Amino acid sequence: MRKSSPSSDQVIQMGNTMYNYRYKLDYRKYIKEGENFVRITFDAKGLSSNKNTTIVTPIIYKDKKYDIQRNEFHIK
């Protein structure tokens, strides 16, 4: 049995959906010696709501080495 596509006045929401976003940035030109903070904000505009999520993680640059405190995030 085939289901037809939803019309323009219907909304389908799927639970347990996962999205992976990858963005590459050469952060070396922005990071200074010592403790730095990186803030990433996601502005998700959906059908039923607008949700902003902000992630902040420290990056320590010392002796020409970068120590990224957290490089993977899971948002629900």
PDB file of N, CA, C, O and CB in Angstrom:
ATOM      1  N   MET A   1       0.841  -1.174   0.000  1.00  0.00           N
ATOM      2  CA  MET A   1       0.000   0.000   0.000  1.00  0.00           C
ATOM      3  C   MET A   1       0.891   1.244   0.000  1.00  0.00           C
ATOM      4  O   MET A   1       1.769   1.368   0.854  1.00  0.00           O
ATOM      5  CB  MET A   1      -0.960  -0.006   1.220  1.00  0.00           C
ATOM      6  N   ARG A   2       0.684   2.147  -0.923  1.00  0.00           N
ATOM      7  CA  ARG A   2       1.465   3.379  -1.011  1.00  0.00           C
ATOM      8  C   ARG A   2       0.740   4.511  -0.334  1.00  0.00           C
ATOM      9  O   ARG A   2      -0.481   4.640  -0.426  1.00  0.00           O
ATOM     10  CB  ARG A   2       1.758   3.738  -2.462  1.00  0.00           C
ATOM     11  N   LYS A   3       1.512   5.327   0.347  1.00  0.00           N
ATOM     12  CA  LYS A   3       0.953   6.536   0.941  1.00  0.00           C
ATOM     13  C   LYS A   3       1.330   7.702   0.049  1.00  0.00           C
ATOM     14  O   LYS A   3       2.449   7.782  -0.458  1.00  0.00           O
ATOM     15  CB  LYS A   3       1.462   6.754   2.406  1.00  0.00           C
ATOM     16  N   SER A   4       0.395   8.590  -0.131  1.00  0.00           N
ATOM     17  CA  SER A   4       0.683   9.743  -0.974  1.00  0.00           C
ATOM     18  C   SER A   4       1.504  10.764  -0.205  1.00  0.00           C
ATOM     19  O   SER A   4       1.552  10.735   1.024  1.00  0.00           O
ATOM     20  CB  SER A   4      -0.615  10.378  -1.488  1.00  0.00           C
ATOM     21  N   SER A   5       2.139  11.654  -0.923  1.00  0.00           N
ATOM     22  CA  SER A   5       2.907  12.729  -0.311  1.00  0.00           C
ATOM     23  C   SER A   5       1.976  13.653   0.455  1.00  0.00           C
ATOM     24  O   SER A   5       0.818  13.831   0.079  1.00  0.00           O
ATOM     25  CB  SER A   5       3.697  13.515  -1.375  1.00  0.00           C
ATOM     26  N   PRO A   6       2.493  14.246   1.545  1.00  0.00           N
ATOM     27  CA  PRO A   6       1.629  15.155   2.312  1.00  0.00           C
ATOM     28  C   PRO A   6       1.311  16.403   1.515  1.00  0.00           C
ATOM     29  O   PRO A   6       2.133  16.894   0.741  1.00  0.00           O
ATOM     30  CB  PRO A   6       2.290  15.540   3.638  1.00  0.00           C
ATOM     31  N   SER A   7       0.119  16.902   1.715  1.00  0.00           N
ATOM     32  CA  SER A   7      -0.248  18.156   1.056  1.00  0.00           C
ATOM     33  C   SER A   7       0.411  19.304   1.801  1.00  0.00           C
ATOM     34  O   SER A   7       1.021  19.094   2.850  1.00  0.00           O
ATOM     35  CB  SER A   7      -1.796  18.341   1.006  1.00  0.00           C
ATOM     36  N   SER A   8       0.298  20.498   1.280  1.00  0.00           N
ATOM     37  CA  SER A   8       1.000  21.646   1.851  1.00  0.00           C
ATOM     38  C   SER A   8       0.482  22.041   3.230  1.00  0.00           C
ATOM     39  O   SER A   8       1.147  22.798   3.937  1.00  0.00           O
ATOM     40  CB  SER A   8       0.888  22.822   0.922  1.00  0.00           C
ATOM     41  N   ASP A   9      -0.690  21.544   3.628  1.00  0.00           N
ATOM     42  CA  ASP A   9      -1.214  21.904   4.948  1.00  0.00           C
ATOM     43  C   ASP A   9      -1.001  20.807   5.982  1.00  0.00           C
ATOM     44  O   ASP A   9      -1.576  20.870   7.069  1.00  0.00           O
ATOM     45  CB  ASP A   9      -2.687  22.222   4.847  1.00  0.00           C
ATOM     46  N   GLN A  10      -0.193  19.811   5.670  1.00  0.00           N
ATOM     47  CA  GLN A  10       0.102  18.737   6.615  1.00  0.00           C
ATOM     48  C   GLN A  10       1.562  18.805   7.029  1.00  0.00           C
ATOM     49  O   GLN A  10       2.421  19.237   6.261  1.00  0.00           O
ATOM     50  CB  GLN A  10      -0.223  17.358   6.004  1.00  0.00           C
ATOM     51  N   VAL A  11       1.827  18.374   8.244  1.00  0.00           N
ATOM     52  CA  VAL A  11       3.193  18.360   8.769  1.00  0.00           C
ATOM     53  C   VAL A  11       3.502  16.954   9.252  1.00  0.00           C
ATOM     54  O   VAL A  11       2.682  16.312   9.908  1.00  0.00           O
ATOM     55  CB  VAL A  11       3.374  19.402   9.923  1.00  0.00           C
ATOM     56  N   ILE A  12       4.684  16.489   8.922  1.00  0.00           N
ATOM     57  CA  ILE A  12       5.152  15.195   9.412  1.00  0.00           C
ATOM     58  C   ILE A  12       6.370  15.451  10.278  1.00  0.00           C
ATOM     59  O   ILE A  12       7.347  16.051   9.830  1.00  0.00           O
ATOM     60  CB  ILE A  12       5.485  14.211   8.234  1.00  0.00           C
ATOM     61  N   GLN A  13       6.308  14.990  11.526  1.00  0.00           N
ATOM     62  CA  GLN A  13       7.449  15.104  12.427  1.00  0.00           C
ATOM     63  C   GLN A  13       7.952  13.711  12.736  1.00  0.00           C
ATOM     64  O   GLN A  13       7.177  12.822  13.091  1.00  0.00           O
ATOM     65  CB  GLN A  13       7.074  15.863  13.732  1.00  0.00           C
ATOM     66  N   MET A  14       9.240  13.527  12.601  1.00  0.00           N
ATOM     67  CA  MET A  14       9.825  12.219  12.858  1.00  0.00           C
ATOM     68  C   MET A  14      10.645  12.285  14.127  1.00  0.00           C
ATOM     69  O   MET A  14      11.540  13.120  14.258  1.00  0.00           O
ATOM     70  CB  MET A  14      10.690  11.750  11.669  1.00  0.00           C
ATOM     71  N   GLY A  15      10.340  11.408  15.055  1.00  0.00           N
ATOM     72  CA  GLY A  15      11.102  11.333  16.291  1.00  0.00           C
ATOM     73  C   GLY A  15      12.422  10.613  16.081  1.00  0.00           C
ATOM     74  O   GLY A  15      12.614   9.915  15.085  1.00  0.00           O
ATOM     75  N   ASN A  16      13.311  10.789  17.012  1.00  0.00           N
ATOM     76  CA  ASN A  16      14.619  10.119  16.987  1.00  0.00           C
ATOM     77  C   ASN A  16      15.400  10.387  15.699  1.00  0.00           C
ATOM     78  O   ASN A  16      16.097   9.508  15.191  1.00  0.00           O
ATOM     79  CB  ASN A  16      14.432   8.623  17.160  1.00  0.00           C
ATOM     80  N   THR A  17      15.278  11.591  15.187  1.00  0.00           N
ATOM     81  CA  THR A  17      16.014  11.970  13.992  1.00  0.00           C
ATOM     82  C   THR A  17      17.359  12.551  14.398  1.00  0.00           C
ATOM     83  O   THR A  17      17.446  13.309  15.364  1.00  0.00           O
ATOM     84  CB  THR A  17      15.211  12.981  13.140  1.00  0.00           C
ATOM     85  N   MET A  18      18.399  12.202  13.669  1.00  0.00           N
ATOM     86  CA  MET A  18      19.731  12.679  14.011  1.00  0.00           C
ATOM     87  C   MET A  18      20.329  13.405  12.806  1.00  0.00           C
ATOM     88  O   MET A  18      20.256  12.930  11.673  1.00  0.00           O
ATOM     89  CB  MET A  18      20.643  11.503  14.459  1.00  0.00           C
ATOM     90  N   TYR A  19      20.920  14.564  13.080  1.00  0.00           N
ATOM     91  CA  TYR A  19      21.586  15.339  12.050  1.00  0.00           C
ATOM     92  C   TYR A  19      23.048  15.496  12.436  1.00  0.00           C
ATOM     93  O   TYR A  19      23.362  15.725  13.604  1.00  0.00           O
ATOM     94  CB  TYR A  19      20.905  16.722  11.855  1.00  0.00           C
ATOM     95  N   ASN A  20      23.921  15.378  11.485  1.00  0.00           N
ATOM     96  CA  ASN A  20      25.345  15.602  11.717  1.00  0.00           C
ATOM     97  C   ASN A  20      25.778  16.817  10.917  1.00  0.00           C
ATOM     98  O   ASN A  20      25.596  16.877   9.702  1.00  0.00           O
ATOM     99  CB  ASN A  20      26.188  14.350  11.329  1.00  0.00           C
ATOM    100  N   TYR A  21      26.347  17.771  11.610  1.00  0.00           N
ATOM    101  CA  TYR A  21      26.871  18.961  10.959  1.00  0.00           C
ATOM    102  C   TYR A  21      28.372  19.004  11.172  1.00  0.00           C
ATOM    103  O   TYR A  21      28.857  18.814  12.288  1.00  0.00           O
ATOM    104  CB  TYR A  21      26.192  20.249  11.502  1.00  0.00           C
ATOM    105  N   ARG A  22      29.085  19.249  10.124  1.00  0.00           N
ATOM    106  CA  ARG A  22      30.537  19.375  10.227  1.00  0.00           C
ATOM    107  C   ARG A  22      30.928  20.685   9.569  1.00  0.00           C
ATOM    108  O   ARG A  22      30.505  21.009   8.459  1.00  0.00           O
ATOM    109  CB  ARG A  22      31.277  18.158   9.561  1.00  0.00           C
ATOM    110  N   TYR A  23      31.736  21.410  10.282  1.00  0.00           N
ATOM    111  CA  TYR A  23      32.221  22.681   9.778  1.00  0.00           C
ATOM    112  C   TYR A  23      33.691  22.769  10.120  1.00  0.00           C
ATOM    113  O   TYR A  23      34.079  22.560  11.270  1.00  0.00           O
ATOM    114  CB  TYR A  23      31.424  23.883  10.371  1.00  0.00           C
ATOM    115  N   LYS A  24      34.496  23.072   9.149  1.00  0.00           N
ATOM    116  CA  LYS A  24      35.931  23.123   9.372  1.00  0.00           C
ATOM    117  C   LYS A  24      36.382  24.581   9.320  1.00  0.00           C
ATOM    118  O   LYS A  24      36.032  25.328   8.406  1.00  0.00           O
ATOM    119  CB  LYS A  24      36.692  22.261   8.321  1.00  0.00           C
ATOM    120  N   LEU A  25      37.162  24.959  10.315  1.00  0.00           N
ATOM    121  CA  LEU A  25      37.643  26.325  10.436  1.00  0.00           C
ATOM    122  C   LEU A  25      39.088  26.286  10.900  1.00  0.00           C
ATOM    123  O   LEU A  25      39.419  25.564  11.840  1.00  0.00           O
ATOM    124  CB  LEU A  25      36.763  27.151  11.415  1.00  0.00           C
ATOM    125  N   ASP A  26      39.939  27.046  10.258  1.00  0.00           N
ATOM    126  CA  ASP A  26      41.328  27.151  10.699  1.00  0.00           C
ATOM    127  C   ASP A  26      41.354  28.121  11.878  1.00  0.00           C
ATOM    128  O   ASP A  26      41.498  29.330  11.695  1.00  0.00           O
ATOM    129  CB  ASP A  26      42.280  27.632   9.529  1.00  0.00           C
ATOM    130  N   TYR A  27      41.216  27.589  13.068  1.00  0.00           N
ATOM    131  CA  TYR A  27      41.093  28.411  14.276  1.00  0.00           C
ATOM    132  C   TYR A  27      42.428  28.950  14.766  1.00  0.00           C
ATOM    133  O   TYR A  27      42.451  29.784  15.671  1.00  0.00           O
ATOM    134  CB  TYR A  27      40.445  27.613  15.375  1.00  0.00           C
ATOM    135  N   ARG A  28      43.533  28.502  14.201  1.00  0.00           N
ATOM    136  CA  ARG A  28      44.849  28.918  14.691  1.00  0.00           C
ATOM    137  C   ARG A  28      45.058  30.426  14.619  1.00  0.00           C
ATOM    138  O   ARG A  28      45.785  30.986  15.439  1.00  0.00           O
ATOM    139  CB  ARG A  28      45.933  28.224  13.901  1.00  0.00           C
ATOM    140  N   LYS A  29      44.436  31.085  13.659  1.00  0.00           N
ATOM    141  CA  LYS A  29      44.626  32.535  13.561  1.00  0.00           C
ATOM    142  C   LYS A  29      43.782  33.307  14.574  1.00  0.00           C
ATOM    143  O   LYS A  29      43.971  34.512  14.743  1.00  0.00           O
ATOM    144  CB  LYS A  29      44.290  33.004  12.159  1.00  0.00           C
ATOM    145  N   TYR A  30      42.855  32.628  15.249  1.00  0.00           N
ATOM    146  CA  TYR A  30      41.996  33.282  16.233  1.00  0.00           C
ATOM    147  C   TYR A  30      42.411  33.003  17.678  1.00  0.00           C
ATOM    148  O   TYR A  30      42.037  33.750  18.582  1.00  0.00           O
ATOM    149  CB  TYR A  30      40.573  32.844  16.030  1.00  0.00           C
ATOM    150  N   ILE A  31      43.175  31.942  17.901  1.00  0.00           N
ATOM    151  CA  ILE A  31      43.525  31.506  19.253  1.00  0.00           C
ATOM    152  C   ILE A  31      44.825  32.179  19.694  1.00  0.00           C
ATOM    153  O   ILE A  31      45.818  32.182  18.966  1.00  0.00           O
ATOM    154  CB  ILE A  31      43.663  29.959  19.314  1.00  0.00           C
ATOM    155  N   LYS A  32      44.798  32.740  20.883  1.00  0.00           N
ATOM    156  CA  LYS A  32      45.965  33.403  21.470  1.00  0.00           C
ATOM    157  C   LYS A  32      46.561  32.517  22.561  1.00  0.00           C
ATOM    158  O   LYS A  32      45.916  31.571  23.013  1.00  0.00           O
ATOM    159  CB  LYS A  32      45.579  34.797  22.046  1.00  0.00           C
ATOM    160  N   GLU A  33      47.767  32.811  22.980  1.00  0.00           N
ATOM    161  CA  GLU A  33      48.430  32.066  24.049  1.00  0.00           C
ATOM    162  C   GLU A  33      47.578  32.095  25.317  1.00  0.00           C
ATOM    163  O   GLU A  33      47.069  33.148  25.701  1.00  0.00           O
ATOM    164  CB  GLU A  33      49.836  32.648  24.328  1.00  0.00           C
ATOM    165  N   GLY A  34      47.424  30.942  25.967  1.00  0.00           N
ATOM    166  CA  GLY A  34      46.643  30.855  27.204  1.00  0.00           C
ATOM    167  C   GLY A  34      45.280  30.222  26.972  1.00  0.00           C
ATOM    168  O   GLY A  34      45.093  29.426  26.051  1.00  0.00           O
ATOM    169  N   GLU A  35      44.320  30.598  27.836  1.00  0.00           N
ATOM    170  CA  GLU A  35      42.978  30.017  27.778  1.00  0.00           C
ATOM    171  C   GLU A  35      42.084  30.834  26.851  1.00  0.00           C
ATOM    172  O   GLU A  35      42.013  32.059  26.958  1.00  0.00           O
ATOM    173  CB  GLU A  35      42.358  29.938  29.188  1.00  0.00           C
ATOM    174  N   ASN A  36      41.408  30.144  25.948  1.00  0.00           N
ATOM    175  CA  ASN A  36      40.478  30.742  24.992  1.00  0.00           C
ATOM    176  C   ASN A  36      39.154  30.004  25.107  1.00  0.00           C
ATOM    177  O   ASN A  36      39.097  28.888  25.624  1.00  0.00           O
ATOM    178  CB  ASN A  36      41.037  30.682  23.525  1.00  0.00           C
ATOM    179  N   PHE A  37      38.106  30.624  24.627  1.00  0.00           N
ATOM    180  CA  PHE A  37      36.799  29.975  24.618  1.00  0.00           C
ATOM    181  C   PHE A  37      36.214  30.059  23.217  1.00  0.00           C
ATOM    182  O   PHE A  37      36.277  31.096  22.558  1.00  0.00           O
ATOM    183  CB  PHE A  37      35.842  30.624  25.654  1.00  0.00           C
ATOM    184  N   VAL A  38      35.645  28.943  22.781  1.00  0.00           N
ATOM    185  CA  VAL A  38      34.952  28.897  21.501  1.00  0.00           C
ATOM    186  C   VAL A  38      33.467  28.748  21.790  1.00  0.00           C
ATOM    187  O   VAL A  38      33.050  27.881  22.558  1.00  0.00           O
ATOM    188  CB  VAL A  38      35.481  27.727  20.598  1.00  0.00           C
ATOM    189  N   ARG A  39      32.681  29.609  21.160  1.00  0.00           N
ATOM    190  CA  ARG A  39      31.224  29.554  21.325  1.00  0.00           C
ATOM    191  C   ARG A  39      30.604  29.300  19.961  1.00  0.00           C
ATOM    192  O   ARG A  39      30.868  30.021  18.998  1.00  0.00           O
ATOM    193  CB  ARG A  39      30.663  30.877  21.960  1.00  0.00           C
ATOM    194  N   ILE A  40      29.776  28.266  19.893  1.00  0.00           N
ATOM    195  CA  ILE A  40      29.070  27.894  18.668  1.00  0.00           C
ATOM    196  C   ILE A  40      27.584  27.984  18.956  1.00  0.00           C
ATOM    197  O   ILE A  40      27.098  27.407  19.929  1.00  0.00           O
ATOM    198  CB  ILE A  40      29.470  26.455  18.175  1.00  0.00           C
ATOM    199  N   THR A  41      26.863  28.705  18.113  1.00  0.00           N
ATOM    200  CA  THR A  41      25.424  28.842  18.288  1.00  0.00           C
ATOM    201  C   THR A  41      24.707  28.276  17.068  1.00  0.00           C
ATOM    202  O   THR A  41      25.015  28.633  15.931  1.00  0.00           O
ATOM    203  CB  THR A  41      25.033  30.323  18.516  1.00  0.00           C
ATOM    204  N   PHE A  42      23.753  27.394  17.318  1.00  0.00           N
ATOM    205  CA  PHE A  42      22.909  26.819  16.278  1.00  0.00           C
ATOM    206  C   PHE A  42      21.559  27.517  16.340  1.00  0.00           C
ATOM    207  O   PHE A  42      20.944  27.600  17.403  1.00  0.00           O
ATOM    208  CB  PHE A  42      22.757  25.265  16.451  1.00  0.00           C
ATOM    209  N   ASP A  43      21.111  28.007  15.228  1.00  0.00           N
ATOM    210  CA  ASP A  43      19.811  28.660  15.131  1.00  0.00           C
ATOM    211  C   ASP A  43      18.932  27.758  14.272  1.00  0.00           C
ATOM    212  O   ASP A  43      18.964  27.836  13.044  1.00  0.00           O
ATOM    213  CB  ASP A  43      19.926  30.119  14.523  1.00  0.00           C
ATOM    214  N   ALA A  44      18.151  26.906  14.921  1.00  0.00           N
ATOM    215  CA  ALA A  44      17.317  25.935  14.218  1.00  0.00           C
ATOM    216  C   ALA A  44      15.906  26.482  14.074  1.00  0.00           C
ATOM    217  O   ALA A  44      15.171  26.606  15.053  1.00  0.00           O
ATOM    218  CB  ALA A  44      17.301  24.580  14.961  1.00  0.00           C
ATOM    219  N   LYS A  45      15.547  26.800  12.869  1.00  0.00           N
ATOM    220  CA  LYS A  45      14.193  27.295  12.602  1.00  0.00           C
ATOM    221  C   LYS A  45      13.398  26.150  11.992  1.00  0.00           C
ATOM    222  O   LYS A  45      13.654  25.718  10.868  1.00  0.00           O
ATOM    223  CB  LYS A  45      14.207  28.554  11.649  1.00  0.00           C
ATOM    224  N   GLY A  46      12.446  25.680  12.748  1.00  0.00           N
ATOM    225  CA  GLY A  46      11.661  24.549  12.301  1.00  0.00           C
ATOM    226  C   GLY A  46      10.235  24.940  11.975  1.00  0.00           C
ATOM    227  O   GLY A  46       9.883  26.119  11.943  1.00  0.00           O
ATOM    228  N   LEU A  47       9.430  23.932  11.737  1.00  0.00           N
ATOM    229  CA  LEU A  47       8.038  24.165  11.399  1.00  0.00           C
ATOM    230  C   LEU A  47       7.221  24.626  12.593  1.00  0.00           C
ATOM    231  O   LEU A  47       6.300  25.431  12.452  1.00  0.00           O
ATOM    232  CB  LEU A  47       7.435  22.917  10.826  1.00  0.00           C
ATOM    233  N   SER A  48       7.561  24.115  13.769  1.00  0.00           N
ATOM    234  CA  SER A  48       6.725  24.424  14.930  1.00  0.00           C
ATOM    235  C   SER A  48       7.427  25.289  15.973  1.00  0.00           C
ATOM    236  O   SER A  48       6.771  25.777  16.893  1.00  0.00           O
ATOM    237  CB  SER A  48       6.269  23.149  15.573  1.00  0.00           C
ATOM    238  N   SER A  49       8.734  25.494  15.861  1.00  0.00           N
ATOM    239  CA  SER A  49       9.423  26.298  16.869  1.00  0.00           C
ATOM    240  C   SER A  49      10.755  26.802  16.335  1.00  0.00           C
ATOM    241  O   SER A  49      11.286  26.303  15.343  1.00  0.00           O
ATOM    242  CB  SER A  49       9.641  25.486  18.151  1.00  0.00           C
ATOM    243  N   ASN A  50      11.263  27.789  17.016  1.00  0.00           N
ATOM    244  CA  ASN A  50      12.621  28.278  16.772  1.00  0.00           C
ATOM    245  C   ASN A  50      13.430  27.953  18.020  1.00  0.00           C
ATOM    246  O   ASN A  50      13.062  28.351  19.125  1.00  0.00           O
ATOM    247  CB  ASN A  50      12.646  29.833  16.445  1.00  0.00           C
ATOM    248  N   LYS A  51      14.511  27.243  17.845  1.00  0.00           N
ATOM    249  CA  LYS A  51      15.301  26.817  18.986  1.00  0.00           C
ATOM    250  C   LYS A  51      16.753  27.213  18.757  1.00  0.00           C
ATOM    251  O   LYS A  51      17.348  26.878  17.733  1.00  0.00           O
ATOM    252  CB  LYS A  51      15.172  25.290  19.216  1.00  0.00           C
ATOM    253  N   ASN A  52      17.306  27.924  19.714  1.00  0.00           N
ATOM    254  CA  ASN A  52      18.716  28.286  19.668  1.00  0.00           C
ATOM    255  C   ASN A  52      19.473  27.455  20.694  1.00  0.00           C
ATOM    256  O   ASN A  52      19.046  27.329  21.842  1.00  0.00           O
ATOM    257  CB  ASN A  52      18.914  29.805  19.930  1.00  0.00           C
ATOM    258  N   THR A  53      20.583  26.898  20.279  1.00  0.00           N
ATOM    259  CA  THR A  53      21.439  26.127  21.169  1.00  0.00           C
ATOM    260  C   THR A  53      22.847  26.688  21.080  1.00  0.00           C
ATOM    261  O   THR A  53      23.373  26.891  19.986  1.00  0.00           O
ATOM    262  CB  THR A  53      21.416  24.611  20.810  1.00  0.00           C
ATOM    263  N   THR A  54      23.458  26.940  22.233  1.00  0.00           N
ATOM    264  CA  THR A  54      24.814  27.472  22.269  1.00  0.00           C
ATOM    265  C   THR A  54      25.727  26.500  22.999  1.00  0.00           C
ATOM    266  O   THR A  54      25.388  25.987  24.066  1.00  0.00           O
ATOM    267  CB  THR A  54      24.843  28.858  22.946  1.00  0.00           C
ATOM    268  N   ILE A  55      26.881  26.256  22.410  1.00  0.00           N
ATOM    269  CA  ILE A  55      27.898  25.389  22.996  1.00  0.00           C
ATOM    270  C   ILE A  55      29.131  26.246  23.252  1.00  0.00           C
ATOM    271  O   ILE A  55      29.549  27.018  22.389  1.00  0.00           O
ATOM    272  CB  ILE A  55      28.230  24.162  22.060  1.00  0.00           C
ATOM    273  N   VAL A  56      29.708  26.107  24.435  1.00  0.00           N
ATOM    274  CA  VAL A  56      30.945  26.820  24.767  1.00  0.00           C
ATOM    275  C   VAL A  56      31.949  25.794  25.268  1.00  0.00           C
ATOM    276  O   VAL A  56      31.638  24.974  26.132  1.00  0.00           O
ATOM    277  CB  VAL A  56      30.698  27.946  25.843  1.00  0.00           C
ATOM    278  N   THR A  57      33.156  25.848  24.717  1.00  0.00           N
ATOM    279  CA  THR A  57      34.213  24.943  25.176  1.00  0.00           C
ATOM    280  C   THR A  57      35.546  25.683  25.225  1.00  0.00           C
ATOM    281  O   THR A  57      35.846  26.478  24.334  1.00  0.00           O
ATOM    282  CB  THR A  57      34.318  23.703  24.251  1.00  0.00           C
ATOM    283  N   PRO A  58      36.341  25.431  26.254  1.00  0.00           N
ATOM    284  CA  PRO A  58      37.656  26.079  26.332  1.00  0.00           C
ATOM    285  C   PRO A  58      38.684  25.408  25.433  1.00  0.00           C
ATOM    286  O   PRO A  58      38.664  24.195  25.226  1.00  0.00           O
ATOM    287  CB  PRO A  58      38.155  26.073  27.764  1.00  0.00           C
ATOM    288  N   ILE A  59      39.575  26.228  24.910  1.00  0.00           N
ATOM    289  CA  ILE A  59      40.751  25.753  24.180  1.00  0.00           C
ATOM    290  C   ILE A  59      41.962  26.418  24.825  1.00  0.00           C
ATOM    291  O   ILE A  59      42.030  27.643  24.933  1.00  0.00           O
ATOM    292  CB  ILE A  59      40.659  26.082  22.625  1.00  0.00           C
ATOM    293  N   ILE A  60      42.902  25.605  25.247  1.00  0.00           N
ATOM    294  CA  ILE A  60      44.112  26.138  25.871  1.00  0.00           C
ATOM    295  C   ILE A  60      45.259  25.999  24.879  1.00  0.00           C
ATOM    296  O   ILE A  60      45.528  24.914  24.363  1.00  0.00           O
ATOM    297  CB  ILE A  60      44.437  25.400  27.217  1.00  0.00           C
ATOM    298  N   TYR A  61      45.922  27.111  24.625  1.00  0.00           N
ATOM    299  CA  TYR A  61      47.078  27.116  23.724  1.00  0.00           C
ATOM    300  C   TYR A  61      48.317  27.442  24.546  1.00  0.00           C
ATOM    301  O   TYR A  61      48.472  28.554  25.053  1.00  0.00           O
ATOM    302  CB  TYR A  61      46.891  28.145  22.552  1.00  0.00           C
ATOM    303  N   LYS A  62      49.191  26.455  24.667  1.00  0.00           N
ATOM    304  CA  LYS A  62      50.395  26.620  25.487  1.00  0.00           C
ATOM    305  C   LYS A  62      51.528  25.807  24.868  1.00  0.00           C
ATOM    306  O   LYS A  62      51.326  24.664  24.457  1.00  0.00           O
ATOM    307  CB  LYS A  62      50.137  26.179  26.966  1.00  0.00           C
ATOM    308  N   ASP A  63      52.692  26.385  24.805  1.00  0.00           N
ATOM    309  CA  ASP A  63      53.875  25.718  24.249  1.00  0.00           C
ATOM    310  C   ASP A  63      53.621  25.194  22.831  1.00  0.00           C
ATOM    311  O   ASP A  63      54.032  24.086  22.487  1.00  0.00           O
ATOM    312  CB  ASP A  63      54.303  24.563  25.160  1.00  0.00           C
ATOM    313  N   LYS A  64      52.947  25.996  22.026  1.00  0.00           N
ATOM    314  CA  LYS A  64      52.633  25.670  20.625  1.00  0.00           C
ATOM    315  C   LYS A  64      51.768  24.417  20.480  1.00  0.00           C
ATOM    316  O   LYS A  64      51.806  23.754  19.444  1.00  0.00           O
ATOM    317  CB  LYS A  64      53.917  25.483  19.844  1.00  0.00           C
ATOM    318  N   LYS A  65      50.985  24.090  21.522  1.00  0.00           N
ATOM    319  CA  LYS A  65      50.074  22.948  21.481  1.00  0.00           C
ATOM    320  C   LYS A  65      48.667  23.418  21.832  1.00  0.00           C
ATOM    321  O   LYS A  65      48.485  24.285  22.687  1.00  0.00           O
ATOM    322  CB  LYS A  65      50.540  21.825  22.455  1.00  0.00           C
ATOM    323  N   TYR A  66      47.673  22.833  21.160  1.00  0.00           N
ATOM    324  CA  TYR A  66      46.262  23.133  21.408  1.00  0.00           C
ATOM    325  C   TYR A  66      45.650  22.013  22.233  1.00  0.00           C
ATOM    326  O   TYR A  66      45.798  20.838  21.896  1.00  0.00           O
ATOM    327  CB  TYR A  66      45.486  23.319  20.076  1.00  0.00           C
ATOM    328  N   ASP A  67      44.977  22.364  23.291  1.00  0.00           N
ATOM    329  CA  ASP A  67      44.245  21.400  24.103  1.00  0.00           C
ATOM    330  C   ASP A  67      42.772  21.788  24.045  1.00  0.00           C
ATOM    331  O   ASP A  67      42.324  22.691  24.750  1.00  0.00           O
ATOM    332  CB  ASP A  67      44.777  21.364  25.590  1.00  0.00           C
ATOM    333  N   ILE A  68      42.032  21.089  23.193  1.00  0.00           N
ATOM    334  CA  ILE A  68      40.596  21.351  23.057  1.00  0.00           C
ATOM    335  C   ILE A  68      39.885  20.492  24.087  1.00  0.00           C
ATOM    336  O   ILE A  68      39.948  19.264  24.034  1.00  0.00           O
ATOM    337  CB  ILE A  68      40.075  21.045  21.595  1.00  0.00           C
ATOM    338  N   GLN A  69      39.210  21.142  25.023  1.00  0.00           N
ATOM    339  CA  GLN A  69      38.599  20.433  26.142  1.00  0.00           C
ATOM    340  C   GLN A  69      37.508  19.460  25.691  1.00  0.00           C
ATOM    341  O   GLN A  69      37.367  18.373  26.250  1.00  0.00           O
ATOM    342  CB  GLN A  69      38.022  21.429  27.126  1.00  0.00           C
ATOM    343  N   ARG A  70      36.748  19.855  24.687  1.00  0.00           N
ATOM    344  CA  ARG A  70      35.669  18.997  24.215  1.00  0.00           C
ATOM    345  C   ARG A  70      35.471  19.254  22.734  1.00  0.00           C
ATOM    346  O   ARG A  70      35.252  20.394  22.324  1.00  0.00           O
ATOM    347  CB  ARG A  70      34.351  19.248  25.009  1.00  0.00           C
ATOM    348  N   ASN A  71      35.549  18.197  21.922  1.00  0.00           N
ATOM    349  CA  ASN A  71      35.411  18.381  20.483  1.00  0.00           C
ATOM    350  C   ASN A  71      34.249  17.616  19.867  1.00  0.00           C
ATOM    351  O   ASN A  71      34.113  17.570  18.644  1.00  0.00           O
ATOM    352  CB  ASN A  71      36.669  17.975  19.813  1.00  0.00           C
ATOM    353  N   GLU A  72      33.413  17.016  20.703  1.00  0.00           N
ATOM    354  CA  GLU A  72      32.225  16.322  20.204  1.00  0.00           C
ATOM    355  C   GLU A  72      31.061  16.647  21.149  1.00  0.00           C
ATOM    356  O   GLU A  72      31.201  16.613  22.372  1.00  0.00           O
ATOM    357  CB  GLU A  72      32.468  14.758  20.106  1.00  0.00           C
ATOM    358  N   PHE A  73      29.920  16.960  20.552  1.00  0.00           N
ATOM    359  CA  PHE A  73      28.743  17.359  21.337  1.00  0.00           C
ATOM    360  C   PHE A  73      27.521  16.606  20.836  1.00  0.00           C
ATOM    361  O   PHE A  73      27.387  16.334  19.643  1.00  0.00           O
ATOM    362  CB  PHE A  73      28.507  18.895  21.253  1.00  0.00           C
ATOM    363  N   HIS A  74      26.644  16.279  21.752  1.00  0.00           N
ATOM    364  CA  HIS A  74      25.371  15.647  21.425  1.00  0.00           C
ATOM    365  C   HIS A  74      24.271  16.509  21.997  1.00  0.00           C
ATOM    366  O   HIS A  74      24.208  16.736  23.205  1.00  0.00           O
ATOM    367  CB  HIS A  74      25.290  14.188  21.976  1.00  0.00           C
ATOM    368  N   ILE A  75      23.407  16.987  21.127  1.00  0.00           N
ATOM    369  CA  ILE A  75      22.318  17.886  21.543  1.00  0.00           C
ATOM    370  C   ILE A  75      21.010  17.183  21.315  1.00  0.00           C
ATOM    371  O   ILE A  75      20.786  16.595  20.256  1.00  0.00           O
ATOM    372  CB  ILE A  75      22.357  19.238  20.773  1.00  0.00           C
ATOM    373  N   LYS A  76      20.148  17.241  22.297  1.00  0.00           N
ATOM    374  CA  LYS A  76      18.810  16.636  22.164  1.00  0.00           C
ATOM    375  C   LYS A  76      17.763  17.705  22.169  1.00  0.00           C
ATOM    376  O   LYS A  76      16.573  17.405  22.067  1.00  0.00           O
ATOM    377  CB  LYS A  76      18.535  15.629  23.288  1.00  0.00           C
TER     378      LYS A  76
END
